[in-house]
Amino acid sequence: MRYLLSFISIMTLAVCLLTSQASAVSADEMRSQADTDSLRQLEEAIERAPKDGNLWVRLGYAYFSAGDLKQAEKAFRNGMRYANSAASYNGMGLVFMYSKTHHKYNALQYFRRALGIDPTCIEAQINMAQLYIDLKNDSAEKALMKVIAMDSTYTPAYLQLGRWHDKMGLNPEKAAYYYDRYLALVSDDAEGNKLSAEFYLRIGNYAKVAETLQGFVTRHPTEVKVFPVLAYAYMKLGKVVPAERYFEQYLDSLDPNARALYEDIRFVASRDELAAFNATPIDEREGFLRRFWNLHDPDITTAENERRIEHYWRVWYALHHFSEGQSPWDRRGEVYIRFGEPDYRSRSDELNFEQSMAVQRIKKRLALSIYGTKVHPKEFLKSGSPRSNPYDLAEPLIAPLGATYVGPVYPVRSLRGKISEFQEYTAKTFHTATGSARESRTDVFRPVTASEDGAMVAWENWIYVDIGDGLDITFTDERGLGIYDYAPAPPGDMVPLKQLAVLHRYNPRTVTEQAAAQIPDYYRPLENEDPAEFYFASADFRGEDEKTMCEVYLGVPHTLGYYFATEDETRLSVERTVALINTETGSIYRSRAPLQFKNAGDVTGIKGAVVPDVIRLDVPPGSYKMEVSVQDLISIGKGRYRQDMEIEAYPQTQLRVSDLELAWQISERKERSKFSKGHLEVIPMPTRTYPRDRSIYVYYEIYNLKRDAFGQTRYRVEYTIRSQEKKTLGALVSQLVKTITRGENEEIAIDFEQVGRRSSEATYIALDLTACGLGRHTVSVEITDLESGEKAVKEASFVVAD
């Protein structure tokens, strides 16, 4: 009765004026009495006055409010008998409207009778309109307009008109008009704000949702029921900070059992992840979930987790849209939580004729897989086929060529009857049992097309175009209780064995479970319509306390800057973020800071010019995913890249060489800056692209050199430049250079010996590129410890361009 009480909260308890001359009671008075009188008191009063029709009506509404429709019906019948009032018939209409044992259409006669007794009974008129809406009957709009004609200030009518046009989807402009009209009259109604916001969400007007609901929650901060809708609107607008905040506040308002539904990862975790979670001790599961969501975060450069916010929304949506017959949701809820909003959705009571080319291709492919390429039976029978029996049971199922599938391609339970030659053919093709058994069946299974729909069960058809080659799922309500599950395959005795195998292969349960095994967590991040372009590279070095220092080198193009002619100055203002997530522990390390740049004149058109930056993160060694983002603070355009990387360990016992930092320039440090490394100033080259007439600077560090008896170290360094383009390098003018030919590629190598006193060295070299051809090359540094005999090598790629 939860939905019933929600309805009452919107529409008020529907009570009309009693027409009994002896004790006429106003609607407001009867509502108040029904709210305050206990069932026990009313029952005792009726024992004293068993023929008081008004008391029976009041008792009926009390039972109705308590959710006891059976006793409410009995009370209203006595009310009709003794009072014959509009209120009694209106109450009986409500019982039939919400009862699962009575047909809803029968409620109409009671609402009409109430209006016949009292034409001003606005509650009966609005209830009749609501029933039309539930039944998707075209009379709904007319009934609601009558309500407004009866009382133009009766605000629930405007809300219901909005719901009607919203639900039917035929005229979004009218839905928007009536929702806005309602909120203009009742701006502080939580339910109206929520319904209006959900409508604007569906049509993609997220700014309208945020504007309307933000004002509402500012005035009513305790109305948490609208927080999820507001949060989702903010997320779609790319404002993840308020989105996460509102969802967290909403979850904090729930009881532990309700909150557990939002924290359940069964429908988004892989089998391995779920097994690991189940094996985790209860007191450690909070940490597991934190790691889980960190690893599923599509943008670790922000503190907020967009994927978790999306999960919260999907759970909320499933609870509010797929729980009519089953708690907390039926099969549709499970699929929605895992895969999200489908790209195409059609219902038996709301056919969707708007299909993208991708959706049409998926439906056509499934039809060909199930039904083959046979022609329409009508045409086939005219073709002079030598078959003695056109309904040969060995034939596969046949679907009409060129059919437009506005519903399930997979066959669903349908009515038997000569609706068309195609349907009759399909029906007989499905019947393969013995004669008596075949004749006893009254149902068949067919697809749903624009021209032929004999489905006898409610269905929904969902399509996801980007899951695998396209995922087509059909749900059916086989028992008519509002509980949807995967559409079942026709019984085995109705289908040839060959066709039965095909139907099981493409059964909605089978294809969905296969998709879930391959893509357990399906999420499409928001696309960046105006991405900011930039360059980055990385290198790691020994850090403190057995950690590794990961350096990320950023290059923001001058083209992102803005030239201000009045000041004759170029300005660039961005926020850059680097984040690393450990793929084993789920720990996230993040650095965010603004990057400002000013330069005299207009430098926005200088090709290849960038503003360099360096970001340092001290992290434990291990496997990581790195994300680097740059957001233009003026245009709000954002660029983001992610890559896998290994952060190396640098122990104290073995010879090691750091990664190679390729630099634009290295010089003696004059003053300390973010580019300082000891006594050097190292300006990174994030693009790793050099002109041929420029030297390439290579900075690196050597660790754990062995000292001899005199405390000295001796080691040999070999630099090698190798072309990746299979081109000749030519000769390098240097007495230290030797050219080595290996296969089709040539290498240029330089080696020399060094003597020092430190076990760790920081050094660099400038290599002349004039002998290098254009294209991609690799530079490698090999260190040989002449005392210990150990070797270590690192390499990095770069490009030589004009």
Secondary structure as the mmCIF struct_conf table of DSSP 4:
data_model
#
loop_
_struct_conf.conf_type_id
_struct_conf.id
_struct_conf.beg_label_comp_id
_struct_conf.beg_label_asym_id
_struct_conf.beg_label_seq_id
_struct_conf.end_label_comp_id
_struct_conf.end_label_asym_id
_struct_conf.end_label_seq_id
HELX_RH_AL_P HELX_RH_AL_P1 ARG A 2 MET A 11
HELX_LH_PP_P HELX_LH_PP_P1 CYS A 16 LEU A 18
BEND BEND1 GLN A 21 SER A 23
HELX_RH_AL_P HELX_RH_AL_P2 ALA A 27 THR A 36
BEND BEND2 ASP A 37 ASP A 37
HELX_RH_AL_P HELX_RH_AL_P3 LEU A 39 ARG A 48
TURN_TY1_P TURN_TY1_P1 PRO A 50 LYS A 51
HELX_RH_AL_P HELX_RH_AL_P4 GLY A 53 ALA A 66
TURN_TY1_P TURN_TY1_P2 GLY A 67 GLY A 67
HELX_RH_AL_P HELX_RH_AL_P5 LEU A 69 TYR A 82
TURN_TY1_P TURN_TY1_P3 ALA A 83 ALA A 83
HELX_RH_AL_P HELX_RH_AL_P6 ALA A 86 TYR A 98
BEND BEND3 LYS A 100 HIS A 102
HELX_RH_3T_P HELX_RH_3T_P1 LYS A 104 ASN A 106
HELX_RH_AL_P HELX_RH_AL_P7 ALA A 107 ILE A 117
TURN_TY1_P TURN_TY1_P4 PRO A 119 THR A 120
HELX_RH_AL_P HELX_RH_AL_P8 ILE A 122 LEU A 135
TURN_TY1_P TURN_TY1_P5 LYS A 136 LYS A 136
TURN_TY1_P TURN_TY1_P6 ASP A 138 ASP A 138
HELX_RH_AL_P HELX_RH_AL_P9 SER A 139 MET A 150
TURN_TY1_P TURN_TY1_P7 SER A 152 THR A 153
TURN_TY1_P TURN_TY1_P8 THR A 155 THR A 155
HELX_RH_AL_P HELX_RH_AL_P10 PRO A 156 MET A 168
BEND BEND4 LEU A 170 LEU A 170
HELX_RH_AL_P HELX_RH_AL_P11 PRO A 172 LEU A 185
TURN_TY1_P TURN_TY1_P9 SER A 187 ASP A 188
HELX_RH_AL_P HELX_RH_AL_P12 ALA A 190 ARG A 202
TURN_TY1_P TURN_TY1_P10 ILE A 203 GLY A 204
HELX_RH_AL_P HELX_RH_AL_P13 TYR A 206 ARG A 219
TURN_TY1_P TURN_TY1_P11 PRO A 221 THR A 222
HELX_RH_3T_P HELX_RH_3T_P2 VAL A 224 VAL A 226
HELX_RH_AL_P HELX_RH_AL_P14 PHE A 227 LYS A 236
TURN_TY1_P TURN_TY1_P12 LEU A 237 GLY A 238
HELX_RH_AL_P HELX_RH_AL_P15 VAL A 240 ASP A 252
TURN_TY1_P TURN_TY1_P13 SER A 253 SER A 253
BEND BEND5 LEU A 254 LEU A 254
HELX_RH_AL_P HELX_RH_AL_P16 PRO A 256 GLU A 263
TURN_TY1_P TURN_TY1_P14 ARG A 266 VAL A 268
BEND BEND6 ALA A 269 ALA A 269
HELX_RH_AL_P HELX_RH_AL_P17 ARG A 271 ALA A 279
BEND BEND7 THR A 280 THR A 280
HELX_RH_3T_P HELX_RH_3T_P3 ILE A 282 GLU A 284
HELX_RH_AL_P HELX_RH_AL_P18 ARG A 285 HIS A 296
BEND BEND8 PRO A 298 PRO A 298
TURN_TY1_P TURN_TY1_P15 ILE A 300 THR A 301
BEND BEND9 THR A 302 GLU A 304
HELX_RH_AL_P HELX_RH_AL_P19 GLU A 306 HIS A 321
BEND BEND10 PHE A 322 PHE A 322
BEND BEND11 GLU A 324 PRO A 328
HELX_RH_AL_P HELX_RH_AL_P20 ARG A 331 PHE A 339
BEND BEND12 GLU A 341 GLU A 341
BEND BEND13 ASP A 343 ASP A 343
STRN STRN1 TYR A 344 ARG A 347
TURN_TY1_P TURN_TY1_P16 SER A 348 ASP A 349
STRN STRN2 GLU A 350 GLU A 350
HELX_RH_AL_P HELX_RH_AL_P21 MET A 357 TYR A 371
TURN_TY1_P TURN_TY1_P17 GLY A 372 THR A 373
HELX_LH_PP_P HELX_LH_PP_P2 LYS A 374 HIS A 376
HELX_RH_AL_P HELX_RH_AL_P22 PRO A 377 LEU A 381
TURN_TY1_P TURN_TY1_P18 LYS A 382 GLY A 384
BEND BEND14 SER A 388 SER A 388
TURN_TY1_P TURN_TY1_P19 PRO A 390 TYR A 391
TURN_TY1_P TURN_TY1_P20 LEU A 393 ALA A 394
BEND BEND15 GLU A 395 GLU A 395
HELX_LH_PP_P HELX_LH_PP_P3 PRO A 396 LEU A 397
TURN_TY1_P TURN_TY1_P21 LEU A 401 GLY A 402
BEND BEND16 VAL A 406 GLY A 407
BEND BEND17 VAL A 409 TYR A 410
STRN STRN3 VAL A 412 LEU A 415
BEND BEND18 GLY A 417 GLY A 417
BEND BEND19 ILE A 419 ILE A 419
HELX_RH_AL_P HELX_RH_AL_P23 GLU A 421 PHE A 430
BEND BEND20 ALA A 433 ALA A 433
HELX_RH_AL_P HELX_RH_AL_P24 GLY A 435 SER A 440
STRN STRN4 ASP A 443 ARG A 446
BEND BEND21 ALA A 450 SER A 451
STRN STRN5 ALA A 455 ALA A 455
BEND BEND22 VAL A 457 VAL A 457
STRN STRN6 ALA A 458 TYR A 464
TURN_TY1_P TURN_TY1_P22 VAL A 465 ASP A 466
BEND BEND23 ILE A 467 ILE A 467
TURN_TY1_P TURN_TY1_P23 GLY A 468 ASP A 469
STRN STRN7 LEU A 471 ASP A 477
TURN_TY1_P TURN_TY1_P24 GLU A 478 ARG A 479
BEND BEND24 GLY A 480 GLY A 482
STRN STRN8 ASP A 485 TYR A 486
HELX_LH_PP_P HELX_LH_PP_P4 ALA A 487 PRO A 491
HELX_RH_3T_P HELX_RH_3T_P4 GLY A 492 MET A 494
BEND BEND25 VAL A 495 VAL A 495
HELX_RH_AL_P HELX_RH_AL_P25 LEU A 497 ARG A 505
TURN_TY1_P TURN_TY1_P25 TYR A 506 TYR A 506
HELX_RH_AL_P HELX_RH_AL_P26 PRO A 508 GLN A 518
BEND BEND26 PRO A 520 ASP A 521
HELX_LH_PP_P HELX_LH_PP_P5 PRO A 525 GLU A 527
BEND BEND27 GLU A 529 ASP A 530
HELX_LH_PP_P HELX_LH_PP_P6 PRO A 531 GLU A 533
STRN STRN9 TYR A 535 ARG A 542
BEND BEND28 GLU A 544 GLU A 544
TURN_TY1_P TURN_TY1_P26 ASP A 545 GLU A 546
STRN STRN10 THR A 548 PRO A 557
HELX_RH_3T_P HELX_RH_3T_P5 HIS A 558 LEU A 560
BEND BEND29 GLY A 561 GLY A 561
STRN STRN11 TYR A 562 PHE A 564
TURN_TY1_P TURN_TY1_P27 ALA A 565 ASP A 568
STRN STRN12 GLU A 569 ASN A 582
TURN_TY1_P TURN_TY1_P28 THR A 583 THR A 585
STRN STRN13 ILE A 588 ALA A 600
BEND BEND30 GLY A 601 GLY A 601
TURN_TY1_P TURN_TY1_P29 THR A 604 GLY A 605
TURN_TY1_P TURN_TY1_P30 LYS A 607 GLY A 608
STRN STRN14 VAL A 610 VAL A 619
BEND BEND31 PRO A 621 PRO A 621
STRN STRN15 GLY A 622 ASP A 632
TURN_TY1_P TURN_TY1_P31 LEU A 633 SER A 635
STRN STRN16 LYS A 638 ILE A 647
HELX_LH_PP_P HELX_LH_PP_P7 GLU A 648 ALA A 649
BEND BEND32 GLN A 652 GLN A 654
STRN STRN17 ARG A 656 VAL A 657
STRN STRN18 GLU A 661 GLU A 668
BEND BEND33 LYS A 670 GLU A 671
TURN_TY1_P TURN_TY1_P32 LYS A 674 PHE A 675
STRN STRN19 SER A 676 LYS A 677
TURN_TY1_P TURN_TY1_P33 GLY A 678 HIS A 679
STRN STRN20 LEU A 680 PRO A 684
TURN_TY1_P TURN_TY1_P34 PRO A 686 THR A 687
STRN STRN21 THR A 689 PRO A 691
TURN_TY1_P TURN_TY1_P35 ARG A 692 ASP A 693
BEND BEND34 ARG A 694 ARG A 694
HELX_LH_PP_P HELX_LH_PP_P8 SER A 695 SER A 695
STRN STRN22 ILE A 696 TYR A 703
HELX_LH_PP_P HELX_LH_PP_P9 LEU A 705 ARG A 707
TURN_TY1_P TURN_TY1_P36 ALA A 709 PHE A 710
BEND BEND35 GLY A 711 GLY A 711
STRN STRN23 THR A 713 SER A 723
BEND BEND36 GLN A 724 LYS A 726
BEND BEND37 VAL A 733 VAL A 733
TURN_TY1_P TURN_TY1_P37 GLN A 735 LEU A 736
STRN STRN24 VAL A 737 ARG A 742
TURN_TY1_P TURN_TY1_P38 GLY A 743 GLU A 744
STRN STRN25 ASN A 745 GLY A 756
BEND BEND38 ARG A 757 ARG A 757
BEND BEND39 SER A 759 SER A 760
STRN STRN26 GLU A 761 LEU A 767
TURN_TY1_P TURN_TY1_P39 THR A 770 ALA A 771
BEND BEND40 CYS A 772 CYS A 772
HELX_LH_PP_P HELX_LH_PP_P10 GLY A 773 GLY A 773
BEND BEND41 LEU A 774 LEU A 774
STRN STRN27 GLY A 775 ASP A 785
TURN_TY1_P TURN_TY1_P40 LEU A 786 SER A 788
STRN STRN28 LYS A 791 ALA A 801
#
